[in-house]
């Protein structure tokens, strides 16, 4: 049995613009509980007060999976980590690490191998003073000299580590090489059977899933991964791809996981709604086109037997083959049922808010699609507390007229209003909002797209704004793209304001 260690809430959150607040992390943790992953890495407790509180809340709330917190191999980190993790009791896992490669030791740590080894052992022993559930990671293990790597692995196991992670921190390795690294450790570390070897692969060369499979074939017993493969730089090993590769190719991969695979699509959709990071249509397993067939030859084959062009069923990953069509005549029961199928478990208050928005949209469209529902939930339910609220917009523009936007907003309960000129209606609108909010944030990115097809489509806008080193994401949707742009920009301003108020540092 291969253990699945999900780090969506820690490494995944380190994707630019993917920062989550406590409630968003808890929503995802509940979905990971449904997914039945073995370990949830909830965050980096010492990184910020917000991250500490998120790890603590998840440790207090989630039942079933072990709850891990990342800590550097220093006493201050480890003490702070257990302060949050203690509420999970024996399910709390201290995950401590230090870099072991020559390049990291020389340029980042400025430590000798002997000093690193000493710090690793002391860190593990400190962690073991709190719990027997300790994992140690050799950061940048793939670029570490093998003899030294084996020495560190053996020493931390002697010190009490029950899991030792051999991460490809920079996504540098290839399957054949990674297989040999794990095999070397299995053959050359005398006490290696006293711990589980874990792997954590990044996707810089697009090989994270392949490398993880190779490591398992060599004897690794735990794979660290994320929903949709999000994470630092090019991301991490995709949980859904690894799990379904193991399940689909059981003929040559004699391994199993505890993952409930029909929760994969709901988990993917929920993460997209929370972070605004859209899955590309051709993404394996959970992409919009993963089970779509357009070519005539493919369609004919599918009509004869689905196995001609599908190596797994859509139902096996939580995708419904037939969609529940929603329109203006649909009732609350059908609406709630479809939201639950998409991974949105809303309380009565939020369900009412989303239903009202759905009814308003259904009056404008012939059919409301799943993607519209995801956007409605993101727009109406998942917003942060609102310091800034949009009241209304009036825009005038034309071929021979300068675009003018008049915007009225509510800021801390007070109505304010201004008008601005711009290069176009969106530019004028955002200028007016920026003026009213007195924000110094810079617009980093602006993306607009149609959630579904047709001239009555719901438009979705995603913006990234930055102030100093902090960058946040905002999302808005409407059948009016100017209104969607204003909503997205105001959502980002609210996120930036509250992140600054809590003084959450970017990881």
Secondary structure as the mmCIF struct_conf table of DSSP 4:
data_model
#
loop_
_struct_conf.conf_type_id
_struct_conf.id
_struct_conf.beg_label_comp_id
_struct_conf.beg_label_asym_id
_struct_conf.beg_label_seq_id
_struct_conf.end_label_comp_id
_struct_conf.end_label_asym_id
_struct_conf.end_label_seq_id
STRN STRN1 UNK A 3 UNK A 6
TURN_TY1_P TURN_TY1_P1 UNK A 8 UNK A 11
HELX_RH_3T_P HELX_RH_3T_P1 UNK A 12 UNK A 14
BEND BEND1 UNK A 15 UNK A 15
TURN_TY1_P TURN_TY1_P2 UNK A 16 UNK A 17
HELX_RH_AL_P HELX_RH_AL_P1 UNK A 22 UNK A 35
TURN_TY1_P TURN_TY1_P3 UNK A 36 UNK A 36
BEND BEND2 UNK A 38 UNK A 38
STRN STRN2 UNK A 39 UNK A 43
TURN_TY1_P TURN_TY1_P4 UNK A 45 UNK A 47
HELX_RH_AL_P HELX_RH_AL_P2 UNK A 49 UNK A 61
BEND BEND3 UNK A 64 UNK A 65
STRN STRN3 UNK A 66 UNK A 72
BEND BEND4 UNK A 73 UNK A 74
HELX_RH_AL_P HELX_RH_AL_P3 UNK A 75 UNK A 85
HELX_RH_3T_P HELX_RH_3T_P2 UNK A 86 UNK A 91
STRN STRN4 UNK A 92 UNK A 99
BEND BEND5 UNK A 101 UNK A 101
HELX_RH_AL_P HELX_RH_AL_P4 UNK A 102 UNK A 104
HELX_RH_PI_P HELX_RH_PI_P1 UNK A 105 UNK A 109
HELX_RH_AL_P HELX_RH_AL_P5 UNK A 113 UNK A 128
TURN_TY1_P TURN_TY1_P5 UNK A 129 UNK A 130
BEND BEND6 UNK A 132 UNK A 132
STRN STRN5 UNK A 134 UNK A 139
TURN_TY1_P TURN_TY1_P6 UNK A 140 UNK A 140
HELX_RH_3T_P HELX_RH_3T_P3 UNK A 141 UNK A 143
BEND BEND7 UNK A 144 UNK A 144
HELX_RH_AL_P HELX_RH_AL_P6 UNK A 146 UNK A 159
TURN_TY1_P TURN_TY1_P7 UNK A 160 UNK A 160
BEND BEND8 UNK A 162 UNK A 162
STRN STRN6 UNK A 163 UNK A 165
STRN STRN7 UNK A 168 UNK A 168
TURN_TY1_P TURN_TY1_P8 UNK A 169 UNK A 170
BEND BEND9 UNK A 171 UNK A 171
HELX_RH_AL_P HELX_RH_AL_P7 UNK A 175 UNK A 188
TURN_TY1_P TURN_TY1_P9 UNK A 190 UNK A 191
HELX_RH_3T_P HELX_RH_3T_P4 UNK A 192 UNK A 194
BEND BEND10 UNK A 195 UNK A 195
STRN STRN8 UNK A 196 UNK A 200
STRN STRN9 UNK A 201 UNK A 202
TURN_TY1_P TURN_TY1_P10 UNK A 204 UNK A 205
BEND BEND11 UNK A 206 UNK A 206
HELX_RH_AL_P HELX_RH_AL_P8 UNK A 208 UNK A 218
TURN_TY1_P TURN_TY1_P11 UNK A 219 UNK A 219
STRN STRN10 UNK A 222 UNK A 225
STRN STRN11 UNK A 226 UNK A 226
HELX_RH_3T_P HELX_RH_3T_P5 UNK A 227 UNK A 229
BEND BEND12 UNK A 232 UNK A 232
TURN_TY1_P TURN_TY1_P12 UNK A 233 UNK A 234
STRN STRN12 UNK A 236 UNK A 236
STRN STRN13 UNK A 238 UNK A 238
HELX_RH_AL_P HELX_RH_AL_P9 UNK A 239 UNK A 248
TURN_TY1_P TURN_TY1_P13 UNK A 249 UNK A 252
HELX_RH_3T_P HELX_RH_3T_P6 UNK A 261 UNK A 263
HELX_RH_AL_P HELX_RH_AL_P10 UNK A 264 UNK A 275
HELX_LH_PP_P HELX_LH_PP_P1 UNK A 278 UNK A 280
TURN_TY1_P TURN_TY1_P14 UNK A 281 UNK A 282
TURN_TY1_P TURN_TY1_P15 UNK A 284 UNK A 286
BEND BEND13 UNK A 287 UNK A 287
TURN_TY1_P TURN_TY1_P16 UNK A 288 UNK A 291
BEND BEND14 UNK A 295 UNK A 295
HELX_RH_AL_P HELX_RH_AL_P11 UNK A 296 UNK A 304
HELX_RH_3T_P HELX_RH_3T_P7 UNK A 306 UNK A 308
TURN_TY1_P TURN_TY1_P17 UNK A 309 UNK A 309
BEND BEND15 UNK A 311 UNK A 312
HELX_RH_3T_P HELX_RH_3T_P8 UNK A 314 UNK A 317
TURN_TY1_P TURN_TY1_P18 UNK A 318 UNK A 318
BEND BEND16 UNK A 321 UNK A 322
STRN STRN14 UNK A 326 UNK A 326
TURN_TY1_P TURN_TY1_P19 UNK A 328 UNK A 329
HELX_RH_AL_P HELX_RH_AL_P12 UNK A 332 UNK A 341
TURN_TY1_P TURN_TY1_P20 UNK A 342 UNK A 343
HELX_RH_AL_P HELX_RH_AL_P13 UNK A 348 UNK A 362
TURN_TY1_P TURN_TY1_P21 UNK A 363 UNK A 364
BEND BEND17 UNK A 366 UNK A 366
STRN STRN15 UNK A 368 UNK A 368
HELX_RH_AL_P HELX_RH_AL_P14 UNK A 370 UNK A 380
TURN_TY1_P TURN_TY1_P22 UNK A 381 UNK A 381
BEND BEND18 UNK A 382 UNK A 382
HELX_LH_PP_P HELX_LH_PP_P2 UNK A 383 UNK A 385
BEND BEND19 UNK A 387 UNK A 387
STRN STRN16 UNK A 388 UNK A 398
TURN_TY1_P TURN_TY1_P23 UNK A 399 UNK A 400
STRN STRN17 UNK A 401 UNK A 411
TURN_TY1_P TURN_TY1_P24 UNK A 412 UNK A 413
STRN STRN18 UNK A 414 UNK A 422
BEND BEND20 UNK A 423 UNK A 424
HELX_RH_AL_P HELX_RH_AL_P15 UNK A 425 UNK A 437
TURN_TY1_P TURN_TY1_P25 UNK A 438 UNK A 438
STRN STRN19 UNK A 442 UNK A 450
BEND BEND21 UNK A 451 UNK A 454
TURN_TY1_P TURN_TY1_P26 UNK A 455 UNK A 456
HELX_LH_PP_P HELX_LH_PP_P3 UNK A 457 UNK A 458
STRN STRN20 UNK A 459 UNK A 467
TURN_TY1_P TURN_TY1_P27 UNK A 468 UNK A 469
STRN STRN21 UNK A 470 UNK A 478
BEND BEND22 UNK A 479 UNK A 480
HELX_RH_AL_P HELX_RH_AL_P16 UNK A 481 UNK A 502
TURN_TY1_P TURN_TY1_P28 UNK A 503 UNK A 503
HELX_LH_PP_P HELX_LH_PP_P4 UNK A 504 UNK A 506
#
